[in-house]
Amino acid sequence: MALSKIRNAARTLLTMDEDDPRRMFEGDALLRRMHRYGLLADDQNDLNNVLTLKPQDFLERRLQTLVFKLGLAKSIHHARVLIKQRHIRVGKQLVNVPSFLVRVESQKHIDFDLNSPFGGGRPGRVKRRSMKSKGGNGDDEEED
């Protein structure tokens, strides 16, 4: 959901009576979603806190930003390239969308894909070619 739609939903719910069943149900669902994505802290359990969200809060939860902050990429641009080239997975799922919003429980499972050269998979095209030209022994070390 976009920030404007979330804030609009919170504003609409805040205009309703506190005992209104729709406000209670939808308000709890909205807050639960914000906590799940890490947009609100656990102690912020009020719809007014949803109105204080900024675009920067959403940008911090993007996969591209988290890959850079976890040190898997050298820059934010490098993180985008790694994601688009299918080197990054979240849990067991390969993700190639840099704007993917990462949930709090999934954040610790961001890693290189198992088939990626960075994650222990088959070496890349250039590495294979250089190994072939060196004699094809498959070792990275030079023998004396």
PENOR-V685153 format. One record per backbone hydrogen bond with DSSP energy under -0.5 kcal/mol. CO is the residue of the C=O (numbers start at 1). NH is the residue of the N-H. E is the energy in kcal/mol with one decimal. If there is no record, write none. Layout:
<<CO NH E> <CO NH E>>
This chain:
<<2 6 -2.2> <3 7 -2.8> <4 8 -2.2> <5 9 -2.3> <6 10 -2.3> <7 11 -2.6> <8 12 -2.4> <9 13 -2.3> <10 14 -2.3> <11 15 -1.1> <12 16 -0.6> <13 16 -0.8> <17 20 -1.6> <20 24 -2.2> <21 25 -2.6> <22 26 -2.6> <23 27 -1.9> <24 28 -1.9> <25 29 -2.0> <26 30 -2.4> <27 31 -2.5> <28 32 -2.6> <29 33 -2.1> <30 34 -2.1> <31 35 -2.2> <32 36 -2.4> <33 37 -1.8> <34 39 -2.3> <34 40 -1.2> <35 38 -1.1> <36 104 -2.6> <41 44 -1.4> <43 45 -1.2> <46 49 -1.0> <46 50 -0.6> <47 50 -0.7> <47 51 -0.9> <48 52 -0.5> <49 52 -0.7> <50 53 -1.2> <54 57 -1.1> <54 58 -0.9> <55 59 -2.1> <56 60 -1.6> <58 61 -1.1> <59 62 -0.9> <61 102 -2.4> <62 66 -2.2> <63 67 -2.6> <64 68 -1.5> <65 69 -2.5> <66 70 -2.1> <67 72 -1.8> <67 73 -0.8> <68 71 -1.2> <75 79 -2.1> <76 80 -1.6> <77 81 -1.9> <78 82 -2.5> <79 83 -2.1> <80 84 -2.5> <81 85 -2.1> <82 87 -2.5> <83 86 -1.6> <87 113 -2.9> <88 95 -1.8> <89 91 -0.5> <89 111 -2.3> <90 93 -1.7> <92 94 -0.5> <93 90 -2.8> <96 98 -0.5> <97 100 -1.8> <98 64 -1.9> <100 63 -1.9> <100 102 -0.6> <103 107 -0.9> <104 107 -0.7> <106 109 -1.6> <107 110 -1.2> <109 91 -2.0> <111 89 -3.1> <113 116 -1.1> <116 119 -0.8> <116 121 -2.8> <117 120 -0.8> <124 128 -2.4> <125 129 -2.0> <126 130 -2.4> <127 131 -2.2> <128 132 -2.0> <129 133 -2.0> <130 134 -1.3> <131 136 -2.6> <132 135 -0.9>>
